[in-house]
Amino acid sequence: MNPMPELIPMLKQLRLSGIMDSIESRNRQAIEEKLSYMDFLATIITDEIARRTQKRLETALRRANFRNQKTLEEFDFTFNPNINRGLIIDLACCRFIEEKVCVFIVGPCGTGKSHIAQALGHCALRAGYDVLFTSVSKMLSQLNAARANNGFDRQFAKFASVSLLIIDDFGLKPLKGTQDEDFHDVIAERYERKSTIVTSNLDIPEWTDAFPNRILGAATIDRLRHGAYKIVLEGKSYRSPRSVSKLQPENCQSTEKRLLKKGGEKH
């Protein structure tokens, strides 16, 4: 007698419908391996926990709004060997989130700032923290648009309350109008309550140059710097163009010959 028709509605009622994906294969496994009832139950419950964990991670990844799916496993530490790998690995343990302090990632363009920031965000998600990735310009534009639509408080709370806020490209463009006030308010609200990662092409002493109001800028940066960790990236750009000689020379030469041959036929 097949119990599945009776099990399906009960599993749905208990919100365990994911078990249906594996219960038949697990049942065959239990018969073949002569598993006890308790072992069989533990197996299907483990499957359900794994499924829910994966589903939560996928949902959190969508909400995090990462620019791309970068991880530490994909980062090439050998390209620029002076990078402080030990500090980055230590930060991947996410203790800084419990400490409620900031992380600065500074360095020239193309040295991997955004990659490392998003990779640390991935580590935080896997550790169970909620994460949001944004650029400075996008965050401030969203706040300004929300102000016009009477939704400022809700949008502000989104940036202020997330466990880890990653702000990319600070100082790339100077702040204008009320942007310095909005940026300050977000940082002040998160100060000693939540953790923030900030990436920038500028070194920290230059950050005040981005603020029209230097006094407000100094107050903002003072809050960011309190207890913060600093990752300095130096060296070559990962975005350096490849030389023509490395671009499949044999294929390029054969293509050139075909083009020359066609050109000769036309003449």
Secondary structure, DSSP 8 states (H G I E B T S, - for coil): ---HHHHHHHHHHTT-GGGGGTHHHHHHHHHHHT--HHHHHHHHHHHHHHHHHHHHHHHHHHHHT-SS---GGG--TTTSTTS-HHHHHHHTTTHHHHHT--EEEE-STTSSHHHHHHHHHHHHHHTT--EEEEEHHHHHHHHHHHHHTT-HHHHHHHHHHSSEEEEEEETSS---TTHHHHHHHHHHHHTTTSEEEEEESS-GGGGGGG-SSHHHHHHHHHHHHTT-EEEE--S--TT----GGGS-HHHHHHHHHHHHHHHHHH-
